[in-house]
Amino acid sequence: MTTNQLAFLARPEGRIAYSDTGSGPLVVAVPGMGDLRSTYDDVVPALVDAGYRVVVTDLRAHGDSDTTFRTHGDDVTGADLLALVQHLDAGPAVLLGSSMGASAAAWAAAERPDLVRGLALLSPYLRQPGSPAVQRAMRVVYRVLLAQPWGVAFWGSYYSMISKGRRSPRHAEHVAAVRDKLREPGRLSSFRDLAVALDHSVVEARLPAVQAPALVIVGALDPDFADPAAELAWATDTIGARGVLVPEAGHYPQHQTPDVVVPAVLELLAGLPALPGAAGTSAAQAEDGGRRA
């Protein structure tokens, strides 16, 4: 397979950008709201070294994806993930998602269990937080805070604020890249449209249909959850997942604590049933990859 090749998936309202690295069983990763594919730069090399093909996609209107999308949310993002797995013709895939991307991955697993063989969910929103009144208020807040001319600066500051705990050595570089992308024409307004429209209740309604083996990782310092440990316990109980609470991480464990995330994801991958008729990565290979990560 190619190394870090940028490609595009055509969807009805625009193109979704994705990078494609490695060979072997397929892992499709998706960032959260307001983030970029590079959020996984500390995770992808270890998975590729362990014998997996890792495809990382941008959200609609984020990163290198088009800004022509009119609809946003967990369900349409989940549909994008399923369309990508089908387009790659290498599934079923393990879906690795962060924040809203994790929500979309869970929705996709419920929608098409035949295309999803496992879930690795980082800081997932599997239910809508807050009361209806709080949700209405937050939509107003997002309309104001993600407007020009201060929206880009606000999001960069907020991204850093919810990265409580250990910081990646590339944190400042990554936040600068997030800001730079948001300054491109059409991106901030599309991001605001997503923030205002986002409703995770569409995911909670589908959780009983999730069949795939799952891993949930939550940062113990994540300020996006009123009680991160309690949210992790609820999520793992609801979908029958293994849970990991990371003491030194906030909302982005994939680049705050990759030394915790990589072994946990490799353990999930190693424990999955072998793909029928495929010369896939064995559990021993995956475990060896975990030792080398």
Secondary structure by P-SEA (a helix, b strand, c coil): cccbbbbbbbcccbbbbbbbbbbcbbbbbbbccccccccccccaaaaaaaccbbbbbbcccccccccccccccaaaaaaaaaaaaaaaccccbbbbbcaaaaaaaaaaaaaccccccbbbbccccccccccaaaaaaaaaaaaaaaccccaaaaaaaaaaaacccccccaaaaaaaaaaaaaaccaaaaaaaaaaaaccaaaaaaacccccccbbbbbbccccccccaaaaaaaaaaaabbbbbbbcccccccccccaaaaaaaaaaaaaacccccccccccaaaaaaaaaac
